[in-house]
Each structure stands twice: as C-alpha cells, then as structure tokens.
Amino acid sequence: MKTQTWFKTLVINKSIMKKIIDQLGFKLMMLSLMALAIASCKKEDDVPAEPARIFKPSDVKITSGETSAKLTWTLPLMSTGKTLKYSVDFSTDSLFATVNYTTTTDTAGVTVTDDNLAVRTKYYARVKATATESQPESKYVRSSAFQLTGIQLFSAIRDNEIKETSAKLYFAKTAGLTSIVLTPATGAAVTVPLSNSEATVDGFKAITGLTAGTKYTAELFAGTKSKGLVTFTTLAPTVYTVKLNPGDDLAAAISNAANGAVIGLNPGTYNLSAASTFITQKTITLKSTSGEPKDTKINFKEFDIEGTGAGVTFSGIEFDGTAGASLYFINFIGSQASNGAAATFTNVTVDNCIVHGSTTSFLRGDRGTAARDFKITAITVNNSIVYDMGANGSSAYYTFHVNKMQFNTLTVSKSTFYNAGPGLVTASTTYTGDVIPTVAISNSTFNGFGGNAKYALLDASANPINFTIVNSILANTPKSGTVNAAAIRGTGAGSTLKISNSNYFNLSSALTGGIALTFGTATLASNQSINIGWTATTTDFTLPAGSVLRTAGSTGGPIGDPRWTY
C-alpha cells in the first residue's frame, strides 16, 4: 500500500512540475519576444550596430562666448592607437533636416566662430567619427542647444532721444561699422548705412522716417557680422489740444483746458512765477513739442493739484522755481477753500524733465485732514533731474512727502536727485489702506541729500510697505545737520524692504563724528561701497571709464542714472 501511494504522489508531482516548466518556458519566450520588439522600436542612433558603437564619440560639451564656441567630446571606446577624424554638423534644427555648417577635425574638439555661425541664434551640433579603411563611420552624438551671444557695441537707449518718427542710436566708436538694420514689429526691415565718420568719430546715428508707436529691433553690422542689438519703441503720436509760443498766456491755457487736454509748448521760456497754478478736478498734460527740456522752460511758483479727478503729466520741460520763490513743485490740495478736504486724485507723472528751485519740497501730499482723505494711484518720475529742493537738507519736508496720503505706487527710474531734501520718502502716518503701497527706485543717482534729523531713505513707521532700490547709487548723506542712524524705518507686518545691485558711500549720521548708516531689516544683495570721488556739491556724476559700476547692474549693465554712462 505504501508503495502504491508513493508512486501516485510521484506521478502527480511530475505532472505539476511539467506544467510549471511549460508555463515558465512560455513566459521566457514571451519576454524574449518583447525584448526583440522593444529593440526594433529604438532609434538607430540609440542602439547602433557593434562596429558603429565602438567608434562613436560621446558626451559633447560646449563653452560658448560672444563670437566663438568650443565643442569637445569624449574619445570613442576603441580609439586607442587609432588616428580618427570627425565630422561636425551644425543646424538650427534639432533634427538636422538642414545643416547650416559642417567642418572636420582630427582632434576631440572644434572651435566655431561668427564667421561660421550667426550670433544670437540657437544651434545644435552633431559629431561622428568618419570611416577609414579599417572601420565604418560611427553613429552621431548630438549636443544640447547653444548660441554665440554676440558683441554689444550699442550703448543703452536714451529715452529722450526716441521720438515719434525718429531715433538717435549710440554705439562705441569702432572702425569698420557699416550699417544698422531696423526691423519693425510688423513690416519689412530697412538698412541704414553708416559713414566712416559716423562709425569712428560721432558714435551715433540719427534715424528719421520711423513710424510712431512702433517697436523696432536695431542690429549693428560690420559687413555681415553683427556687432550689437537693441530694441526701442517710438513714441505714440501726440495729438495736441493746443500749441503755445513764448509770450502766450500759459496760465489761461491751463485754467481753460478741459479734462484730458494736451498743451504743447514750442521752444522758449514761459512764465508762471507770479502765482500758484491750479489744476482743478481735471487731468492734463504739459509737453514740449521738441521733447527737449533744455530748450523749453517754465518759471513757476507752485503747481497745485486740486480736488477729485485732478492729475498732471509733465514731459520734456525745465521747471525753474527760483524766480517765483517756490516752496513746492507739486502740492496736493482738496480745494482752495479747504486744503484738507478729501479728494481722490488721478496720476502724476514727471517724465524727461529738469526741476529745481523749490525751498520746501519736490512734492507734498499730506494736507488731507485725516489719514486716507487724499488718495492717488501712481506717482512717477522718469528720466528726470531734480536738484536744489528742500533748503540744503534743512527743510521739514521730505522730497516725496506723502504722510496720510494713500498711494498705490511711487516710482523713480533713470533719474538724478541732488541737494533735494532732508530725506527721500516719508509715509509715516499709520493707517490701514486698501493696498500695501510700493516705492520702487531703479537706475537712479542720489547725491548730497539728507538732514534735519530725518530718515535718509524712508520713513514708513509701522505701515506695511514694499520698498526697493535696485541698480542705483546713493552718496554723501547728510547734506547738512544730521540724519537718523537708520536710513530706513519700516516695521509694518508684510513689508518688503530690499536694496540690491547698488553702490553707496559716505552715508553717515552727521557731517562730522557721525556713524555709518544702517538699513534695518532691508535685504541687501550684490551691493558695493565704492567711493568714486563725489562730494556733497558734485553735480557731474559721470562714472569713470572702466569703473566696475558700469557693469554692476542686475542685468550686467551700469548702475545709477544711465545718462551718466554715455
């Protein structure tokens, strides 16, 4: 009995084992078929034939610069003792449907230049070992994208040199420059030739016949080689409500202007110094027809922005407050009957202007009876020069004195301020506003300011505020008296305080015996403290040739007001 049982068990077990072996064999066969199918689906470059694999280079590395790029790669597996040559193709297409340039080399590297490839254009490269009598050619190894960054001989665009139908473009004086190609956002490119004198003596080209309100790309060439690239947008067409000449009644024109009026001033001098000028419950523009503040001047006493709906844009004008014994350049009031009456103003813009000669403040916005009685969206100063404001730093009023005024943005860009107040910005009256206000200062120069025990840069007290200074120069504080040892006061929850890519020097709490100013909780990043020789009375802020400040900006350009780098 036992023998029979053992025999039956053995038969059963052999039957089970046979099934397991059969199933395992089927699975192994299926796995093999799947591996073959996957292999047949791979690109030829990924799984080359064995002879092509062992002679294939690998790991292409690229170092690119302004006018050249060097490619290197790892030698093939079977290169020892062999003399190999390589073919290198370059294409703007990653699939190499079109090859733009081909070269050969017998080393594991090659250098290409702007003689071979266009600058500011994305390329790919592929490399293979070429065939010899004893070996086939290898498969390709491909690179990642790269480009030649190109030489930049163009100078920074000067805002006041860009007009509606013309532009003046500046560049480094260089022999061999031949043309500028202007390409509008829509339409055909135009080639503007350069004379030898323009290229080597003038260093600029005045271009006319452009289309207003159009974005252009300008590329500088020496023959067929690109030597610079900039973009600019011509000014939108100005439709003047009225144009005035010196001797015309500018005060009457302002008083009679409707909301939205644009008053054009032909070159010359205009007089508003006898009395304050009220811009009442309307927003208007005063603009020079030349776009040049050095030929269009207004002698003023004070511009009062009065009541809800009031605002102004000043463009391309010099404003001189000395003849009118000016206290303020811009003064916000609720009404002439009640200065503190609540009012919601529009915007105030000072663009491409020169403003000087007010003894108290550049801008006063604190007359509202209570906090937030005065509201405004934006205050902007761009491409302007402001000086001799605030009685050599002894005034009681900051350059931008906006206590109690609710504002969204206060922006200063590409501008210069000197001898311009005891402190830069105050918004210290505590209130809860609709938004956290933003003060943004960029690419600007400040020198010889501060005094009367103020905070040199900002007093926001406990109000939340976003305050940033970038690509700017701050020097020689105070102008008189003392300032707080802390340059910034801003402790409100949610505040953002930052100074970056800027240069500051001679910032002290007193003219003698003071201590270096501190910046509180502001984040400081990529700043420098290079003394470039300015004093509190300096008025020419040209950066020294070769100064590191000419390349210290956040994008590699100069810091401070760009006008001082031309």
Protein Blocks (a to p, Z undefined) as FASTA:
>chain_A
ZZmmmmmmmmmmmmmmmmmmmmmmmmmmmmmmmmmmmmmmpcfklmccfklmmmpcehia
ddddfkbccddddddfklgopacdddddddfbfnlmacfbdcddfbfbddddfklpcghi
acdddddddddfkbccdddddddddddebiafbccddfklpcfkbccddddddehiabdc
dddfbdcdddddddfklmmmnopacdehiaehiacdddddehjaccbdcddddddddddf
bdcdehiafklmmmmpcehiacdddeddddfklbccddehiacddddfklpaklcccddf
bdcdedehiacddehiacdfklnopabfbdcdfblklmmlccddfbdddehiacehiakb
mbdcklbfbghkaccfbdcdehiacehehhhoiacbdfblcehiacfbdcdehiaceheb
jbfbdcfbgcddfbdcddddehiaceheaeehiafkbcgkjaccddddehiacehiafbh
cadfblbdcfbghiacddehiacehiafbfghpacddehjaccehiacddehiafkbcbf
cdcehiaklmmcfnopaedjfklmZZ
